[in-house]
Amino acid sequence: MAVVPLVLELDLLTPMATTPPQDPLSALRARNRTHLTDVIEGLRRGARDQHVGGLIAQCDGAAYSPATAQELREAVREFRRSGKPAVAWAQSFGELAPGTVGYFLATAFDEIWLQPSGDIGLTGLNARAVFLREALDRLGLHPELGQRYEYKNAADTFTQAEFTEAHRESLGRIVESTGDQLLEAVCKSRGIAIERVRELINSGIIGAAAAKSAGLIDHVGYRDEAYTSMARRVGGRMRLRYVGRYNQSAVKSRAMLAPVTRKRGCVALIYGHGPVTVGRSSASPMSGGSMGSETISASLRAAARDESVKSIVFRVDSPGGSYVASDTIRREVLQARRAKPVIASMGAVAGSGGYFVSMGADVVVAAPATITGSIGVLAGKMVIKKLLTRLGVRMDSVSVGEQAGMFSPSEPFTDAQWEIIDRWLDGVYDDFVAKVAHDRGMARDDVHSVAKGRIWTGADAHRHGLVDQLGGLVTAVGLARIRGGLPARNDLSDVRTFPKVSLLDRMRPAESSQSPAATSVVMRAWGPMTHLAAALGLPAAGPLTMPFSLNTAKSLGEWK
């Protein structure tokens, strides 16, 4: 009896998880979500598996950051190198909404199908900034924030009523660099001149028939037609299986070989996700959690001590946060390097404190569209004195020490207190720049010229010496294998998320900072408020904070 070919399905309509769940409740909520690493590994396995005949994906609504889309796109291109067909199908690339990133992903496939009623919202990329100064003035709220330097624009949300020249320049370059990357990839994949694609972008929404005439898609048809066409391409019949489920079955099989893997060695994968905070990493049912200095440091120490670990990949996806917590993690990265190679892999965002914790690695890898840099600092407070006066609220206090009320929101900083803030800002910035210069082997003046709080795409950061190599997690793992003396492989089979702590160990009090329980996370009921503060760049989240956050939940290719 003839074997019916297996065709892998890729659901890009539902956002993937990019980090593993950090607590039982998050694991329960994420049980039906596919993980990015499962997709990448599953596609690589499928390319080699003789039972897999092809790949088909639903690409509309692909709400991913450009950097994540680049990693997914490269995994699809790797699958295609096997010679097996790969088909993208979409109801619409943005239904009266931006569809640039979703379409960019689809161009990795050898065929693109679009439903007759669908469109391509190939509208480009848009960067937006919110300015609250006038609203705050009307409310009687006065922001007192200091920053180093003009490109550290998180404070501008509260202190400015419009773009400063530096803010517009920095954000404009992010859009330009990312847009150029996406445009070049689309032109190369579809064989369309760049001038023609620019014309199509400027024309706005493109209907299915017009998209086919322009060469943007190959077929106009519904899902059943696309799937029937794929079945014909693989021999007339096919079995379907999601890529994530396909890979998970292999993961379970590999678990039986764990003793063999430990004997020959593995790559430890440590995730650092969310705002950088002092203490243990946190998780919340309604937020993405935080990267705690104690948790990450303990994980790095554990991986450095484990004899089965030959090298470490530190996957960072963070907008920054606490200066001292960032410095603590950097120190542990340097300490781990004394035992074995450490490769930093940047996700969608690794800026400010996220860059601080990454820069000390042996090799720093970033996707071309990763947002990184932001080497700068801010600090201050929101003064509510006028608001309280309008409301008829009076406050008074008694204290010991001239600066005891320095951080009270009811009074502005005095001149003496501003001198203290300025000294602190200068000290943190100088320390940050000096450590970048040390870790990157650059002159201090050269670092300062690309620092000043400015954000860069991974491609620009690489050009300026802040990043060593462009690529995603697979690239970082490959480098870790080479540096760790492991055999070259084209998959993630010897990668172990580290450390694996049992539920029982998580529930036990830690005996010391070296015990497994020290790497666990804490649940925080007010997690959403912390996450909001980090996203807005408020000083409460930490002085090393990114000037904006990526917003991929609302629309494709939109910046917040």
PEMO-V340280 format. One record per run of one state. SS is the DSSP state (2 for helix, 1 for strand, 0 for the rest). FROM is the first residue (numbers start at 1). TO is the last residue. If there is no record, write none. Layout:
SS | FROM | TO
SS | FROM | TO
This chain:
0 | 1 | 5
1 | 6 | 11
0 | 12 | 16
1 | 17 | 17
0 | 18 | 23
2 | 24 | 29
0 | 30 | 34
1 | 35 | 35
2 | 36 | 48
0 | 49 | 51
1 | 52 | 58
0 | 59 | 65
2 | 66 | 80
0 | 81 | 84
1 | 85 | 90
0 | 91 | 92
1 | 93 | 93
0 | 94 | 99
2 | 100 | 106
0 | 107 | 110
1 | 111 | 114
0 | 115 | 118
1 | 119 | 120
0 | 121 | 125
1 | 126 | 127
0 | 128 | 132
2 | 133 | 139
0 | 140 | 141
1 | 142 | 148
0 | 149 | 152
2 | 153 | 159
0 | 160 | 164
2 | 165 | 190
0 | 191 | 193
2 | 194 | 203
0 | 204 | 205
1 | 206 | 207
2 | 208 | 213
0 | 214 | 218
1 | 219 | 220
0 | 221 | 222
2 | 223 | 233
0 | 234 | 238
1 | 239 | 242
2 | 243 | 255
0 | 256 | 257
2 | 258 | 264
0 | 265 | 265
1 | 266 | 273
0 | 274 | 274
1 | 275 | 277
0 | 278 | 281
1 | 282 | 284
0 | 285 | 286
1 | 287 | 287
0 | 288 | 289
1 | 290 | 292
2 | 293 | 305
0 | 306 | 308
1 | 309 | 318
0 | 319 | 319
1 | 320 | 321
0 | 322 | 322
2 | 323 | 337
0 | 338 | 340
1 | 341 | 351
0 | 352 | 352
2 | 353 | 356
0 | 357 | 362
1 | 363 | 366
0 | 367 | 370
1 | 371 | 373
0 | 374 | 376
1 | 377 | 383
0 | 384 | 384
2 | 385 | 390
0 | 391 | 414
2 | 415 | 440
0 | 441 | 443
2 | 444 | 450
0 | 451 | 454
1 | 455 | 457
2 | 458 | 463
0 | 464 | 468
1 | 469 | 470
0 | 471 | 472
2 | 473 | 484
0 | 485 | 494
1 | 495 | 497
0 | 498 | 502
2 | 503 | 507
0 | 508 | 515
2 | 516 | 519
0 | 520 | 521
1 | 522 | 523
0 | 524 | 526
2 | 527 | 536
0 | 537 | 538
2 | 539 | 541
0 | 542 | 543
1 | 544 | 545
0 | 546 | 549
1 | 550 | 550
0 | 551 | 557
1 | 558 | 559
0 | 560 | 560
